[in-house]
Amino acid sequence: MSARLSRAERRRLRRAERAVDAMSPTEREIFLSIRVDGLSYSDVSTRHGITVADVERHCAAALRILDRHMHERHHKWWQFWR
């Protein structure tokens, strides 16, 4: 198996990095705690001193940002002038 990434894989990795950079610090911390560290929602809520519902809300916001960046859609020309 090659250690080199294909062009498509590098592009996906850059999109994911931009998505994580676009998250607020709280969203980023909670998202990475859940997805990378493998913590449960209750563990994250205890660690940050917030409710599980707040963890769910922050994680959902982070996933929306990730989805938006990973599925870059071709916009209509008029959408650039918003």
C-alpha positions, -999 to 999 in steps of 0.1 A, spaced: 0 0 0 13 34 -10 18 61 16 11 87 -11 -24 101 -15 -41 104 -48 -52 138 -60 -88 132 -51 -78 121 -16 -57 152 -11 -86 173 -22 -109 156 2 -84 161 30 -81 198 23 -118 202 23 -120 184 57 -93 207 71 -111 238 58 -143 225 74 -126 220 108 -110 255 105 -145 270 98 -159 256 130 -161 277 161 -136 267 188 -163 250 209 -178 231 179 -143 221 169 -134 208 203 -166 189 207 -165 174 172 -129 162 176 -136 148 211 -164 127 197 -151 117 163 -113 115 169 -110 108 206 -141 85 206 -157 101 237 -194 97 244 -218 127 244 -221 123 282 -183 123 286 -180 154 265 -207 171 284 -190 164 317 -156 175 304 -171 209 291 -196 214 319 -226 216 295 -257 195 290 -259 166 266 -284 185 246 -258 213 241 -232 187 230 -258 174 205 -264 210 192 -227 218 188 -220 184 171 -249 189 147 -236 224 138 -201 210 132 -216 183 110 -235 208 90 -202 227 84 -184 195 75 -212 185 51 -212 220 34 -174 219 29 -172 182 18 -200 185 -8 -190 217 -25 -217 223 -50 -215 244 -81 -234 275 -74 -255 295 -98 -238 327 -108 -262 349 -89 -255 332 -56 -221 349 -54 -237 383 -49 -255 376 -17 
